[in-house]
Amino acid sequence: MVDILHKITRSVLLQVDSENLEGADLRGADLRGADLRGADLLGVNLEGADLRGANLEGANLEGANLEGADLRGANLEGANLEGANLLGADLEGADLRGADLEGANLRGANLRGADLLYADLRGADLRGADLRGADLRGANLGGADLRGANLEGANLEGADLLVVQAGKYVAYVQPESTRIGCQYHSNAKWRSFDDEAIAGMACDALEWWNSNKLIIFAAMDSFKS
């Protein structure tokens, strides 16, 4: 039997009939303010769970299902969320400093005002995510899919990402690779494309590319200085 306690009152919030929490089914559980520091929650199912204000610092949530979970104000500093499903999760104001979110599904997630300082977001799916006012300083966004993400007011200092909005398309430029629309290629590959290759990407791609490629190349070059 595992007791999940409140981080302040130490009262029992939930008892789990298991020797550990790995792979536990906690869908819809009310875990507001829970103390889960350093807990092994590998593969746990927390779909729709209420984790507002919970302390998950250093917890192992690799491969966990947190779809639609409420994590507003939760402490996830240094947590392992590699490959976790956070589809539509509410992480507004959450502390995700140094968290491992490599390959995580954050599509449509609310990360408004979240602290993602030095977070690892390599390969994360951030399509349609709300990142307004988020602190992304020093975050690793290599290969992250940011199509449709709202980065208004986000702090991207040192985050190895430049966002170039030019007409119909948004370019997410990084030191080694760049995503424009649905096209994701190395920077060297972008530089090598001829007109035929660009034209084959979309009906209006060549016109846009000819108007904006020097801006994109300048953004790529800015990482060299």
C-alpha contacts under 8 A as a table, 3 or more apart, distances in Angstrom:
res1	aa1	res2	aa2	distance
1	M	15	Q	6.62
1	M	16	V	5.61
1	M	17	D	4.66
1	M	18	S	5.01
1	M	19	E	5.66
1	M	20	N	7.72
2	V	15	Q	5.59
2	V	16	V	5.01
2	V	17	D	6.52
2	V	18	S	6.27
2	V	19	E	6.38
2	V	20	N	6.42
2	V	21	L	7.49
3	D	12	V	6.21
3	D	13	L	7.48
3	D	14	L	5.97
3	D	15	Q	4.60
3	D	16	V	6.45
4	I	12	V	5.79
4	I	13	L	5.59
4	I	14	L	5.21
4	I	15	Q	6.23
4	I	16	V	7.88
4	I	34	A	6.60
4	I	35	D	6.86
4	I	36	L	7.34
5	L	9	T	7.97
5	L	10	R	5.06
5	L	11	S	5.40
5	L	12	V	4.53
5	L	13	L	5.42
5	L	14	L	7.28
5	L	34	A	5.66
5	L	35	D	5.68
6	H	9	T	5.58
6	H	10	R	4.62
6	H	11	S	5.44
6	H	12	V	6.45
6	H	13	L	6.27
6	H	32	R	7.73
6	H	33	G	5.49
6	H	34	A	4.42
6	H	35	D	5.51
7	K	10	R	5.84
7	K	33	G	5.76
7	K	34	A	5.32
7	K	35	D	4.38
7	K	54	A	7.45
7	K	55	N	7.00
8	I	33	G	7.70
12	V	15	Q	7.28
13	L	30	D	7.61
13	L	31	L	6.55
13	L	34	A	7.22
14	L	31	L	7.63
16	V	21	L	7.55
18	S	21	L	6.91
20	N	40	D	7.71
21	L	24	A	5.19
21	L	39	A	7.83
21	L	40	D	6.40
21	L	41	L	5.56
21	L	42	L	7.78
21	L	44	V	7.08
22	E	40	D	6.00
22	E	41	L	4.83
22	E	42	L	4.97
22	E	43	G	6.29
22	E	44	V	5.83
23	G	41	L	6.74
23	G	42	L	5.98
23	G	43	G	4.67
23	G	44	V	4.06
23	G	45	N	6.70
24	A	41	L	7.70
24	A	43	G	7.61
24	A	44	V	4.88
24	A	45	N	6.18
25	D	44	V	6.19
25	D	45	N	4.88
25	D	46	L	6.87
26	L	29	A	5.41
26	L	44	V	7.20
26	L	45	N	5.50
26	L	46	L	4.97
26	L	47	E	7.39
26	L	49	A	7.11
27	R	45	N	5.82
27	R	46	L	4.63
27	R	47	E	4.78
27	R	48	G	5.98
27	R	49	A	5.69
28	G	46	L	6.69
28	G	47	E	6.17
28	G	48	G	4.72
28	G	49	A	4.03
28	G	50	D	6.75
29	A	46	L	7.28
29	A	48	G	7.60
29	A	49	A	4.77
29	A	50	D	6.21
30	D	49	A	6.12
30	D	50	D	4.94
30	D	51	L	6.89
31	L	34	A	5.25
31	L	49	A	7.08
31	L	50	D	5.50
31	L	51	L	4.96
31	L	52	R	7.40
31	L	54	A	7.00
32	R	50	D	5.82
32	R	51	L	4.67
32	R	52	R	4.86
32	R	53	G	5.98
32	R	54	A	5.67
33	G	51	L	6.73
33	G	52	R	6.27
33	G	53	G	4.79
33	G	54	A	4.04
33	G	55	N	6.71
34	A	51	L	7.20
34	A	53	G	7.57
34	A	54	A	4.66
34	A	55	N	6.10
35	D	54	A	6.22
35	D	55	N	5.06
35	D	56	L	6.85
36	L	39	A	5.27
36	L	54	A	7.30
36	L	55	N	5.60
36	L	56	L	4.89
36	L	57	E	7.34
36	L	59	A	6.84
37	R	55	N	5.80
37	R	56	L	4.69
37	R	57	E	4.85
37	R	58	G	6.00
37	R	59	A	5.67
38	G	56	L	6.79
38	G	57	E	6.17
38	G	58	G	4.67
38	G	59	A	4.05
38	G	60	N	6.78
39	A	56	L	7.43
39	A	58	G	7.54
39	A	59	A	4.76
39	A	60	N	6.20
40	D	59	A	6.09
40	D	60	N	4.90
40	D	61	L	6.99
41	L	44	V	5.30
41	L	59	A	6.94
41	L	60	N	5.33
41	L	61	L	4.94
41	L	62	E	7.40
41	L	64	A	7.14
42	L	60	N	5.82
42	L	61	L	4.98
42	L	62	E	5.16
42	L	63	G	6.33
42	L	64	A	6.06
43	G	61	L	6.63
43	G	62	E	6.18
43	G	63	G	4.82
43	G	64	A	4.12
43	G	65	N	6.85
44	V	61	L	7.21
44	V	63	G	7.67
44	V	64	A	4.87
44	V	65	N	6.33
45	N	64	A	5.95
45	N	65	N	4.78
45	N	66	L	6.71
46	L	49	A	5.22
46	L	64	A	7.28
46	L	65	N	5.57
46	L	66	L	4.92
46	L	67	E	7.36
46	L	69	A	6.82
47	E	65	N	5.75
47	E	66	L	4.68
47	E	67	E	4.82
47	E	68	G	6.00
47	E	69	A	5.67
48	G	66	L	6.85
48	G	67	E	6.25
48	G	68	G	4.81
48	G	69	A	4.19
48	G	70	D	6.88
49	A	66	L	7.46
49	A	68	G	7.61
49	A	69	A	4.84
49	A	70	D	6.29
50	D	69	A	6.06
50	D	70	D	4.90
50	D	71	L	6.81
51	L	54	A	5.24
51	L	69	A	7.12
51	L	70	D	5.53
51	L	71	L	4.91
51	L	72	R	7.35
51	L	74	A	6.80
52	R	70	D	5.90
52	R	71	L	4.77
52	R	72	R	4.93
52	R	73	G	5.92
52	R	74	A	5.62
53	G	71	L	6.97
53	G	72	R	6.42
53	G	73	G	4.84
53	G	74	A	4.22
53	G	75	N	6.88
54	A	71	L	7.49
54	A	73	G	7.61
54	A	74	A	4.82
54	A	75	N	6.24
55	N	74	A	6.01
55	N	75	N	4.80
55	N	76	L	6.79
56	L	59	A	5.27
56	L	74	A	7.17
56	L	75	N	5.46
56	L	76	L	4.91
56	L	77	E	7.36
56	L	79	A	6.86
57	E	75	N	5.68
57	E	76	L	4.70
57	E	77	E	4.85
57	E	78	G	6.02
57	E	79	A	5.68
58	G	76	L	6.84
58	G	77	E	6.24
58	G	78	G	4.80
58	G	79	A	4.18
58	G	80	N	6.89
59	A	76	L	7.46
59	A	78	G	7.61
59	A	79	A	4.84
59	A	80	N	6.27
60	N	79	A	6.03
60	N	80	N	4.83
60	N	81	L	6.85
61	L	64	A	5.20
61	L	79	A	7.06
61	L	80	N	5.41
61	L	81	L	4.89
61	L	82	E	7.35
61	L	84	A	6.87
62	E	80	N	5.68
62	E	81	L	4.72
62	E	82	E	4.88
62	E	83	G	6.05
62	E	84	A	5.71
63	G	81	L	6.86
63	G	82	E	6.32
63	G	83	G	4.89
63	G	84	A	4.24
63	G	85	N	6.91
64	A	81	L	7.34
64	A	83	G	7.62
64	A	84	A	4.82
64	A	85	N	6.25
65	N	84	A	6.01
65	N	85	N	4.82
65	N	86	L	6.77
66	L	69	A	5.23
66	L	84	A	7.16
66	L	85	N	5.49
66	L	86	L	4.87
66	L	87	L	7.25
66	L	89	A	6.77
67	E	85	N	5.77
67	E	86	L	4.71
67	E	87	L	4.73
67	E	88	G	6.06
67	E	89	A	5.65
68	G	86	L	6.86
68	G	87	L	6.24
68	G	88	G	4.95
68	G	89	A	4.22
68	G	90	D	6.88
69	A	86	L	7.46
69	A	88	G	7.71
69	A	89	A	4.89
69	A	90	D	6.30
70	D	89	A	6.09
70	D	90	D	4.91
70	D	91	L	6.79
71	L	74	A	5.25
71	L	89	A	7.17
71	L	90	D	5.52
71	L	91	L	4.86
71	L	92	E	7.28
71	L	94	A	6.78
72	R	90	D	5.94
72	R	91	L	4.77
72	R	92	E	4.88
72	R	93	G	5.89
72	R	94	A	5.62
73	G	91	L	7.01
73	G	92	E	6.47
73	G	93	G	4.92
73	G	94	A	4.31
73	G	95	D	6.92
74	A	91	L	7.51
74	A	93	G	7.65
74	A	94	A	4.89
74	A	95	D	6.28
75	N	94	A	6.05
75	N	95	D	4.83
75	N	96	L	6.86
76	L	79	A	5.23
76	L	94	A	7.09
76	L	95	D	5.43
76	L	96	L	4.92
76	L	97	R	7.31
76	L	99	A	6.81
77	E	95	D	5.68
77	E	96	L	4.71
77	E	97	R	4.79
77	E	98	G	6.03
77	E	99	A	5.69
78	G	96	L	6.89
78	G	97	R	6.21
78	G	98	G	4.82
78	G	99	A	4.25
78	G	100	D	6.93
79	A	96	L	7.50
79	A	98	G	7.60
79	A	99	A	4.87
79	A	100	D	6.30
80	N	99	A	6.05
80	N	100	D	4.88
80	N	101	L	6.88
81	L	84	A	5.20
81	L	99	A	7.06
81	L	100	D	5.42
81	L	101	L	4.91
81	L	102	E	7.32
81	L	104	A	6.82
82	E	100	D	5.68
82	E	101	L	4.76
82	E	102	E	4.85
82	E	103	G	5.99
82	E	104	A	5.72
83	G	101	L	6.90
83	G	102	E	6.28
83	G	103	G	4.79
83	G	104	A	4.25
83	G	105	N	6.93
84	A	101	L	7.44
84	A	103	G	7.56
84	A	104	A	4.85
84	A	105	N	6.30
85	N	104	A	6.02
85	N	105	N	4.86
85	N	106	L	6.95
86	L	89	A	5.16
86	L	104	A	7.05
86	L	105	N	5.37
86	L	106	L	4.95
86	L	107	R	7.30
86	L	109	A	6.83
87	L	105	N	5.74
87	L	106	L	5.06
87	L	107	R	5.10
87	L	108	G	6.19
87	L	109	A	5.95
88	G	106	L	6.86
88	G	107	R	6.25
88	G	108	G	4.78
88	G	109	A	4.22
88	G	110	N	6.93
89	A	106	L	7.42
89	A	108	G	7.59
89	A	109	A	4.85
89	A	110	N	6.32
90	D	109	A	5.93
90	D	110	N	4.76
90	D	111	L	6.84
91	L	94	A	5.24
91	L	109	A	7.10
91	L	110	N	5.42
91	L	111	L	4.94
91	L	112	R	7.27
91	L	114	A	6.77
92	E	110	N	5.73
92	E	111	L	4.81
92	E	112	R	4.83
92	E	113	G	5.89
92	E	114	A	5.61
93	G	111	L	7.02
93	G	112	R	6.40
93	G	113	G	4.86
93	G	114	A	4.26
93	G	115	D	6.88
94	A	111	L	7.54
94	A	113	G	7.63
94	A	114	A	4.88
94	A	115	D	6.31
95	D	114	A	6.12
95	D	115	D	4.96
95	D	116	L	6.93
96	L	99	A	5.23
96	L	114	A	7.04
96	L	115	D	5.44
96	L	116	L	4.91
96	L	117	L	7.17
96	L	119	A	6.74
97	R	115	D	5.87
97	R	116	L	4.83
97	R	117	L	4.72
97	R	118	Y	6.09
97	R	119	A	5.66
98	G	116	L	6.94
98	G	117	L	6.20
98	G	118	Y	4.95
98	G	119	A	4.26
98	G	120	D	6.84
99	A	116	L	7.50
99	A	118	Y	7.69
99	A	119	A	4.89
99	A	120	D	6.26
100	D	119	A	6.13
100	D	120	D	4.89
100	D	121	L	6.91
101	L	104	A	5.23
101	L	119	A	7.09
101	L	120	D	5.43
101	L	121	L	4.95
101	L	122	R	7.24
101	L	124	A	6.77
102	E	120	D	5.80
102	E	121	L	4.86
102	E	122	R	4.79
102	E	123	G	5.87
102	E	124	A	5.68
103	G	121	L	7.05
103	G	122	R	6.29
103	G	123	G	4.72
103	G	124	A	4.27
103	G	125	D	6.92
104	A	121	L	7.58
104	A	123	G	7.49
104	A	124	A	4.83
104	A	125	D	6.32
105	N	124	A	6.03
105	N	125	D	4.91
105	N	126	L	6.98
106	L	109	A	5.20
106	L	124	A	6.91
106	L	125	D	5.40
106	L	126	L	4.98
106	L	127	R	7.33
106	L	129	A	6.74
107	R	125	D	5.62
107	R	126	L	4.81
107	R	127	R	4.86
107	R	128	G	5.91
107	R	129	A	5.68
108	G	126	L	7.01
108	G	127	R	6.29
108	G	128	G	4.71
108	G	129	A	4.32
108	G	130	D	6.99
109	A	126	L	7.57
109	A	128	G	7.48
109	A	129	A	4.84
109	A	130	D	6.33
110	N	129	A	6.00
110	N	130	D	4.90
110	N	131	L	6.94
111	L	114	A	5.20
111	L	129	A	6.96
111	L	130	D	5.43
111	L	131	L	4.96
111	L	132	R	7.32
111	L	134	A	6.73
112	R	130	D	5.68
112	R	131	L	4.83
112	R	132	R	4.89
112	R	133	G	5.89
112	R	134	A	5.65
113	G	131	L	7.02
113	G	132	R	6.34
113	G	133	G	4.72
113	G	134	A	4.25
113	G	135	D	6.92
114	A	131	L	7.58
114	A	133	G	7.52
114	A	134	A	4.84
114	A	135	D	6.34
115	D	134	A	5.99
115	D	135	D	4.89
115	D	136	L	6.97
116	L	119	A	5.14
116	L	134	A	6.99
116	L	135	D	5.40
116	L	136	L	4.99
116	L	137	R	7.24
116	L	139	A	6.70
117	L	135	D	5.94
117	L	136	L	5.21
117	L	137	R	5.10
117	L	138	G	5.99
117	L	139	A	5.86
118	Y	136	L	7.01
118	Y	137	R	6.28
118	Y	138	G	4.58
118	Y	139	A	4.14
118	Y	140	N	6.80
118	Y	159	A	7.96
119	A	136	L	7.53
119	A	138	G	7.46
119	A	139	A	4.79
119	A	140	N	6.37
120	D	139	A	5.98
120	D	140	N	4.95
120	D	141	L	6.90
121	L	124	A	5.30
121	L	139	A	6.98
121	L	140	N	5.48
121	L	141	L	4.93
121	L	142	G	7.09
121	L	144	A	6.55
122	R	140	N	5.97
122	R	141	L	4.93
122	R	142	G	4.66
122	R	143	G	5.63
122	R	144	A	5.52
123	G	141	L	7.20
123	G	142	G	6.31
123	G	143	G	4.58
123	G	144	A	4.25
123	G	145	D	6.89
124	A	141	L	7.72
124	A	143	G	7.34
124	A	144	A	4.71
124	A	145	D	6.34
125	D	144	A	5.98
125	D	145	D	5.00
125	D	146	L	7.00
126	L	129	A	5.24
126	L	144	A	6.83
126	L	145	D	5.44
126	L	146	L	4.97
126	L	147	R	7.22
126	L	149	A	6.48
127	R	145	D	5.95
127	R	146	L	4.99
127	R	147	R	4.86
127	R	148	G	5.49
127	R	149	A	5.48
128	G	146	L	7.26
128	G	147	R	6.49
128	G	148	G	4.49
128	G	149	A	4.28
128	G	150	N	6.97
129	A	146	L	7.73
129	A	148	G	7.25
129	A	149	A	4.69
129	A	150	N	6.36
130	D	149	A	5.95
130	D	150	N	5.00
130	D	151	L	7.01
131	L	134	A	5.27
131	L	149	A	6.90
131	L	150	N	5.44
131	L	151	L	4.98
131	L	152	E	7.15
131	L	154	A	6.52
132	R	150	N	5.95
132	R	151	L	5.01
132	R	152	E	4.78
132	R	153	G	5.52
132	R	154	A	5.45
133	G	151	L	7.29
133	G	152	E	6.48
133	G	153	G	4.59
133	G	154	A	4.25
133	G	155	N	6.91
134	A	151	L	7.74
134	A	153	G	7.35
134	A	154	A	4.71
134	A	155	N	6.33
135	D	154	A	5.93
135	D	155	N	4.94
135	D	156	L	7.03
136	L	139	A	5.25
136	L	154	A	6.84
136	L	155	N	5.44
136	L	156	L	5.07
136	L	157	E	7.17
136	L	159	A	6.18
137	R	155	N	5.97
137	R	156	L	5.10
137	R	157	E	4.81
137	R	158	G	5.46
137	R	159	A	5.20
138	G	156	L	7.41
138	G	157	E	6.55
138	G	158	G	4.58
138	G	159	A	4.26
138	G	160	D	7.30
139	A	156	L	7.88
139	A	158	G	7.32
139	A	159	A	4.66
139	A	160	D	7.39
140	N	159	A	6.04
140	N	160	D	6.67
141	L	144	A	5.29
141	L	159	A	7.02
141	L	160	D	6.91
141	L	161	L	6.98
142	G	160	D	7.79
142	G	174	Q	7.01
142	G	177	S	7.74
143	G	177	S	7.43
145	D	179	R	7.91
146	L	149	A	5.25
146	L	172	Y	7.57
147	R	170	V	7.91
147	R	181	G	6.92
147	R	182	C	7.86
151	L	154	A	5.28
156	L	159	A	5.06
156	L	160	D	7.81
156	L	161	L	6.95
156	L	162	L	7.94
157	E	160	D	7.92
158	G	161	L	7.79
160	D	174	Q	5.55
160	D	175	P	6.40
160	D	223	F	7.85
161	L	172	Y	6.56
161	L	173	V	5.63
161	L	174	Q	4.85
161	L	175	P	7.62
162	L	171	A	7.99
162	L	172	Y	5.85
162	L	173	V	5.03
162	L	174	Q	6.50
162	L	219	A	7.02
163	V	170	V	6.97
163	V	171	A	5.80
163	V	172	Y	4.81
163	V	173	V	6.28
164	V	170	V	5.67
164	V	171	A	4.95
164	V	172	Y	6.45
164	V	173	V	7.52
164	V	216	I	7.58
165	Q	168	K	7.98
165	Q	169	Y	6.45
165	Q	170	V	4.55
165	Q	171	A	6.41
166	A	169	Y	5.80
166	A	170	V	6.12
166	A	171	A	7.82
166	A	212	N	7.30
167	G	170	V	7.73
169	Y	180	I	6.60
169	Y	181	G	5.95
170	V	180	I	5.94
170	V	181	G	6.40
171	A	178	T	6.89
171	A	179	R	5.73
171	A	180	I	4.46
171	A	181	G	7.02
171	A	216	I	7.62
172	Y	178	T	5.57
172	Y	179	R	5.17
172	Y	180	I	6.44
173	V	177	S	6.55
173	V	178	T	4.48
173	V	179	R	6.61
173	V	216	I	7.50
173	V	219	A	6.75
173	V	220	M	6.41
174	Q	177	S	5.29
174	Q	178	T	5.68
174	Q	220	M	6.85
174	Q	223	F	7.83
175	P	187	N	7.77
175	P	220	M	6.37
175	P	223	F	5.69
175	P	224	K	7.95
176	E	186	S	5.78
176	E	187	N	5.65
176	E	188	A	7.94
177	S	184	Y	7.22
177	S	185	H	5.66
177	S	186	S	4.01
177	S	187	N	4.77
177	S	188	A	8.00
178	T	184	Y	5.85
178	T	185	H	5.82
178	T	186	S	6.21
178	T	187	N	6.06
178	T	190	W	7.99
179	R	182	C	6.88
179	R	183	Q	5.57
179	R	184	Y	4.26
179	R	185	H	6.58
180	I	183	Q	5.32
180	I	184	Y	6.51
181	G	184	Y	8.00
183	Q	201	M	7.71
185	H	189	K	6.10
185	H	190	W	6.44
186	S	189	K	5.13
186	S	190	W	6.43
187	N	190	W	5.08
187	N	191	R	6.35
187	N	220	M	7.18
188	A	191	R	5.21
188	A	192	S	6.38
189	K	192	S	5.06
189	K	193	F	6.37
190	W	193	F	5.53
191	R	217	F	7.80
193	F	196	E	7.89
193	F	197	A	5.76
193	F	198	I	6.47
194	D	197	A	5.44
194	D	198	I	6.47
195	D	198	I	5.18
195	D	199	A	5.97
195	D	206	L	6.59
196	E	199	A	5.13
196	E	200	G	6.27
197	A	200	G	5.28
197	A	201	M	6.94
198	I	201	M	5.45
198	I	202	A	7.64
198	I	205	A	6.17
198	I	206	L	5.58
198	I	209	W	7.54
199	A	202	A	6.09
199	A	203	C	6.55
199	A	204	D	7.31
199	A	205	A	5.58
199	A	206	L	4.89
200	G	203	C	7.29
200	G	205	A	7.82
201	M	205	A	6.31
202	A	205	A	4.96
202	A	206	L	7.87
203	C	206	L	7.67
204	D	207	E	5.72
204	D	208	W	6.47
205	A	208	W	5.21
205	A	209	W	5.94
206	L	209	W	4.97
206	L	210	N	6.06
207	E	210	N	5.35
207	E	211	S	6.37
208	W	211	S	5.22
208	W	212	N	6.12
209	W	212	N	5.18
209	W	213	K	5.14
210	N	213	K	5.79
211	S	214	L	7.77
212	N	215	I	5.36
212	N	216	I	6.43
213	K	216	I	4.93
213	K	217	F	6.04
214	L	217	F	5.02
214	L	218	A	6.07
215	I	218	A	5.09
215	I	219	A	6.26
216	I	219	A	5.07
216	I	220	M	6.29
217	F	220	M	4.99
217	F	221	D	6.13
218	A	221	D	4.98
218	A	222	S	6.17
219	A	222	S	5.16
219	A	223	F	7.37
220	M	223	F	6.01
220	M	224	K	7.76
221	D	224	K	5.39
221	D	225	S	7.30
222	S	225	S	5.67
